[in-house]
Amino acid sequence: MLLRELLAAPALRLRLLIEPPGSLDRELRRVWTTDLLWPSQYLSGGELVISGLVWRGSPGDSEIFVKALHDAGAAALAAGNALLGSVPDDLVDACRRHQLALIEVPTEVSFADVTEHVVGAVNAERGDRLSATLG
């Protein structure tokens, strides 16, 4: 599934805040939800990382978190706004500096809904490829 396809899902009401060049055509290989400040050991590249921003103790934490995602090859960060009311400017700035796509997840949308949407699409694509290979 491409990031642009996820953003086109009207029921999710996701809002793209940072769009680095080529980011909409990045393939989302899997979804990982975290509130760890240093999540890179669990990433292998191509993930849509979803976070409620509980890791953010101070504005400087955004740089640490986003750099870890970027260095691990994450495709995008989907940040929930339920905890802080909005995505903080320091997180937006860190994503801009590291050229990481940033998506705002509205309070009314659960992370489970986003995850199910991506997993369903990824599994369908894998099934299609398998059918084509076997056919």
C-alpha positions, 0 to 999 in steps of 0.5 A: 500500500502506498502512503497516498492510498492511505491518505485517500481513505475518507473514513480515516480523516488523516491529514498530511502535515509534512510531505517530503518529495516522493513520500506519497509514493512510499510503500507501507510494508507494515504498521507499528504503534509505539510510545518509546522514545528510541523505537529504532531497534524494532523497525526494519524500514518501510513502516507506518509508525503510529504514536500517541506522543506519550514519549514526548516529555519535552520539545527536545524529545521530538528530535530524538524520536524523529531521527530514530525513525528516519535512521531506521527507514520508517516510511511515515509517522502518524501522530495522534492528537488526543494527548496534546490536542494537536501535533506540536510544532517541534515534532512538525519541525523535526519531521521537516528537518529529517524529511519524514512524512507526518500525518495527523490522526484525529482524536475521533479515529482509533489507531486500530482503525488505521492499522486495520486499514493498512494491514488489510490493504497490504495483505490483499496486495500480497494475496494478489501477487501470490495469485499472479505467481501461481497463475 
